[in-house]
Amino acid sequence: MTRSGLVEPGEPRSRGWILDLGGSAVVTVALLVVSSHIPPAVDEREIDLFGYALLAAAGGAMALCRRLPAAALAVVTLALVAYVLADYPGGPIFLTGWFALVSLGWRRGRLAGIVGAAALCGALVAAAATEEGVEPPVFLVFVGWSAAAVLAGDVLRTRRERVAQLEERARQLERSRDEEARRQMAEERLRIARDIHDSVAHAMTTINVQAGAAAHVVDRRPAAAKDALVAIQRASGDVLDELGALLGLLRSAGEEPERAPTPGIERIPLLVDSARDASLSVSLTVGGPLAEVPLPVGTAAFRIVQESLTNVIRHAPGAAATVSVLADEAGAVVVEVVDDGHGPRQSTNGAGMGIRGMLERAEATGGTLSAGPGPEGGWVVRAAWSPA
């Protein structure tokens, strides 16, 4: 139902009115039948046509309780006052006033219920006061009866609001879960895109260099051309393996990829060997307990070294590079790639590419990254992770 009480959610307007009118008809018939069997007291008059009309008006007003509770209370108040003034015998007609008050408090709030109760109670007390022989306790009955109706309406309204709050909270939680799922999906797509770029770019750079070398020496030095083709075969095989592992992540949840999709820090020596196959002069220094480096940090370190060496091959041909991978017992990790070529010439555009991609990888795993010209020329990329 809405806060205004005009319509129930998902309920057709015509169907709501049919239910209200049907309930009102049942109440009206019950009032007429029951009241017709109540014998009048000595000082009361028997119910006549006017009395039955008042009963029908009070019962019919029940059809307005859900949508127009104030109008329902007004009609019931007039009918009850006229019923009391006419000295008809007491009966179930007074229940319509109680229900009208409950509906007013339920639909319009506590203040509206209190105002309606004061109006109804005041009208009934005034009407009863004009009758002879009415005892004061009757007035207290009217007051208590009205207060109970207001309390009941307030309880119903509070419960309705609490249910509405719980439903809204559930909807918000559902929206939050959907947003979190979309965010995680976007992050996973970005991670896979970066991994594919890094691995493919490194392999294709190696293949490009070796293919050019093979084409240059194939006639004069077949053995050197053969070595270049072997390097191409190895690089293409590596990238195919890694692409297969990455695509394995896109399988259904019940299927497991056959290879590890995230190479760690222990594969950096193989990466350096691959760069040497691409005719890059590169030296490697490794130290410390690398086996204890967390996998996310190791993967970020591997990708940073991979991207740095790829950029050296691509943008500083003929340069020599030095790779340093150091870890200590406290958990700190430092990775540095230095070349003596001309910088800066590294790509910084595109998702997962160049300095920006390396920076994002380092920061995503709690590290820092700096990249820029070296003190004696060339280019220096340094990533560091402090112990947790």
N, C-alpha and C positions, 0 to 999 in steps of 0.2 A: 504494500500500500504506500501511497505517497504521504509526505508530511501534511499536506492539506487535507488528506482523507477523501479526496474526490474520486479516486479510482484505484483499484488494486493493480499492481504490475502484471502485465500479461493477461488481464481479464478484459474481455470485450465489454464495451459500455452497455450494450443492450442486455447482455447476459447478467451483468451486475444488477441492473434495474429489475430484471425478471426475478432474481433471487430475493431482492429487497421486497418487492411487491408480494411475492409468494409467502415470505416470512411474515409480512404484515397481515396478510389475509388470514394466516393460521392464528396469529395473536388475536385478531379482531373476532374471529369465530369463537375462540376460547373465552374471550371476555363476555361476549353475548350469551353464550351457553351457561357459563358458570354464574354470571351475575343474575341471570333469570331465575336461578334456583336459590338465591339468597333471600330469605324472608325479611321484610323490613321490621325494625323495632317499633316500639310504641310511638316514639316521636319522629319516625322516619316515614317517608312516602314510598309507595311501590314504584318500581321503575316503569316509566311510560315511554311513549314514542320519543320524547325529547331526551330521556335518559339513555335510550338505546342509541340515539344519534350521537350523544356525547361519548358513549363507549366506542362506537365506530370511529369517531374522530381521533380518539386517543390511540386506538389500535392502528388506524391508518397512518398516524404520524410516525410509527415505528419504521415505515419505509424510508423516512428521511434521515434516520439516525446516522448512517454511515457517511452520507454525502453532505447533508445539511443539518447537523446536530442542533444548531441554535434554533433553526426554524422548527424542528421537531419538538424541542423543549418549549418553545412559545405556544405551539398548538396544544401540547399536553397540559401546560400550565392553565391555559384558558378552560380546557375541558375539565380539569380537576376542580378549579375554582367554581365553575358553574355546577359541577356535580355536588360539591359540598354545600353551596348555597341552596340547591334544590332539595336538600335533605334526603338524598337517595341513600340506601344502605351501603356501608363500606364494602369493598370487595377488591378484586384483582386489578381494577383500573388504576389503583395507586402504584402498582408495579411499573406501569408505563412511565410514570414520572421518574422513578428510580433508574430505569434503563436509559431514559433520555439524558439524565444527569451524568451517568457513567459514560455514555457516548460522547457528550460534550467535553468532559475532562480527557477522555481518551484521544479524541480527534483534535481538540483545540488547545489543550494544555491545562495546567493547574489553575492559573488565574481565571481563565474562562469558566472552568468548572466551579470555582468558588463564587464568581459573580452569578452564574446560573443558579447555583444552590441557594444563594441569598435571595434571588428573585423568586424562585419557586417556594422556598420556605416562608418568605415574607407574605406572599400571596395566599398561601394556605392558612397561615396563622391568622391573617386578617379576615379571611372568609370564615374560619372556624370561630373567631371571636364574636362574629355577629349572631352566632347561634346561642340560644339559651341552654344552660346546663352543661356547657363544655368545660371540663376540668383542665387546670394548667398543665398536668402531666402530658396531655395530648400535644401541647406545643413543643415540649421536650422531645417527644417522639418524632415530630416533624424535623427538628433540628438534628437529632442523631441520625435519622434516616437520610437526610441530605448530606451530612458529613461522611457517612459510610459510602454514599454514592461517589462523592468527590474523591475519597481515598481509593476506591476501586478503580476509577478512571485513571487516576494518577499512576497506580501500579501497572495497569495495562499499557499506558503510554510509555512508562519507563522501560518495561520489558520490550516493547516494540522497538524503541530507540536502541536498546542494547543489542537486539538481534540485528538491526540494520547496521550498527557499528561493526559487529562481528562479520557480517557478510561483506562489508566494504573492506575490512582488513584482509579477509580471505582473497578478495579480488586484487588488492594491492600486492599481496604475497605472490599470487599467481602471475601478475604482471612483472614483479621483480624476478621471479624464476625465469620467465620468458626472456627478459632483458639480459639476465646473467648468461643464459644459454646462448643467446645471440652474440654476446660479447666474447664468450669463450670460443665460439665457433669462428668468429672473425679473427681472434688472436691465433687460433690454430691454423687457419688459412694463411695468415701472414707468416707464421713460423715455417710452414711447409714451403711457401713461396721463397722465403729467404734461403732455406736449405737447398732447394732446387737451384736457385740462382748461384749460390756460392759453389756448390759442387759442379754444376754444369759449366759455369764460367771458368773455373780452374782447369777442368778437363779440356774444354774447348780451346782455351789459350794454349795449353800444352800441345794439343793436337795441331793447332794452327802453326805453332813454331816448328814442330817436328816435320809437319807436311812440307813447309817451306824449305827446311833444310834438306829433306829427302829429294825434293824436286831439283834443288840446286846441285846436289852431288851424285845423283843417280847414275849419270853417265861416267863420271870420272872416278868415283869412289863407291862402288856398289855396297861394300861392307858397311860404310857409314850410313848409306841409305837404308840398309837392312836394320841397323840399330835404331834409326829414326822410326821406321815402321813398327818395330817391336815396342818402342815407347808409345806410339800411337795406339797400338793394340792394348797395352796395359792401361793407358789413361781412359780409353773408351770402355774397357771392361770395368774399371773402377766406378765410372760414372753410371754405367748401366746397373751395377750392383746397388749403388746408393739410390738411384731412381726407383729401382724395384722395391727397396725397403721403404722409401717414402710413400710410394703408391700403395704399399701394404697397409698404411695407416687409414686409407680410404675404404678398406674392405669393411664388411659387416662386422658387428661387435664380436661375433662368435669365431672369427678367423684371426689367427695370429700371424703377423709378418714373419717371414723366414729369417730376416737379417735385422740386426739392430739399426734403427733408423737414425740414431744420433751418435755419431762417432765421438769418442772422448779424447782426453789429452794424451792418452797413450798412443794414439795414431799419428801424432805430429811428426815423428821420425819418418813414417811412410809418406807423409805429405811432403816432407823435405826431399825425400828420394824422388818423388814425382816431379818436383820442381827442377831437380838436377837433370831429369830426363828431358826437360824442356830447355836444356842448355843454360840454365841459370846457375851461376856460381854461388852456392849458399852453404854456409856452415851452421852447425847446430850445437847448442850448449844446453844440456838438461841436467838438473840437479834437484835433490830433495825427494820426499816421499810422494811422488806423483800418484801412486795407487790410492792414496787417501784423499785426493781431490774430489769433491762432490761432482756427480755426473753433469748437472746443469752448468757448473763453472767450467768443467773440462770441455764440454761441447762448445761453449762460447769461446773458450781459448782456441780450440781447433779451428772454428770458423773465422776468427779474427786473423790467425796466422794464414789460413787459406786465402782469405780475401787480400791480405797484404802481399803475399807472394804473387798472387795473380796480377795485382796492380803493378808490381815490379816488372814482371815479364811483359805486361802489356804496354806500360807507359815509360819504362826505363830500360829498354833493351841493352844488353851488354853490361848492366850493372851487377855488382856483387852484393849479396845480402848476408846478414847474420841473424839467426833466430836464437833467442834465449828463452828457456822455459825453466823457471825456478819456483820451488815450493819449500816451505819450512815446516817444522813440527807444529808450530802454532796454528797453521791453517792458511797462512798468507800465500798467495800465488801471484807471480809477476810474469807476464809474457811480453817480449819485446822483439820487434822486427825492424832492423836497420839496413838501409841500402845506401850505396854511395853514388846513386844516379842523380839525375836532375829532378828536383821536386819543386813545388807540389804539382803532381799530375794525376791525382787519384780521383776517380769518379765519385760524385756525391749526389747523383740523381737516381730516383727509382727506389722501389721498396726493397730493403735488404741489401742495397748496393753501397759500396764505398764507405767513406768515413761515417756517414749517418747510420748506415746499417750496423757497422761495428760498434758505434757508440750505443745504439739501442740494445745490442746483445749484451754489452758489458753492464749497462745500467739495469737491465732486466734481471741479471743474476747478482746484483748487489755490488758491482765493481765500478771502476772508473776507466776512462780511456782518453788518451791524448794523442794527437797526430799532428805532425808539422815538420818543417825543415830541421835537419840536424845542425849542430854547431859548426861542423866542418863540411856542410853541404849534404846532399842526399835527403833522405826522408826517414823519419822515426815514428813508429807506431808502438805505443806502450799501453798495456792494459794491466790493471792491478786489482786484486781482490783482498780485502783485509779479513782477518779471522773473525768469525761470528762472535 
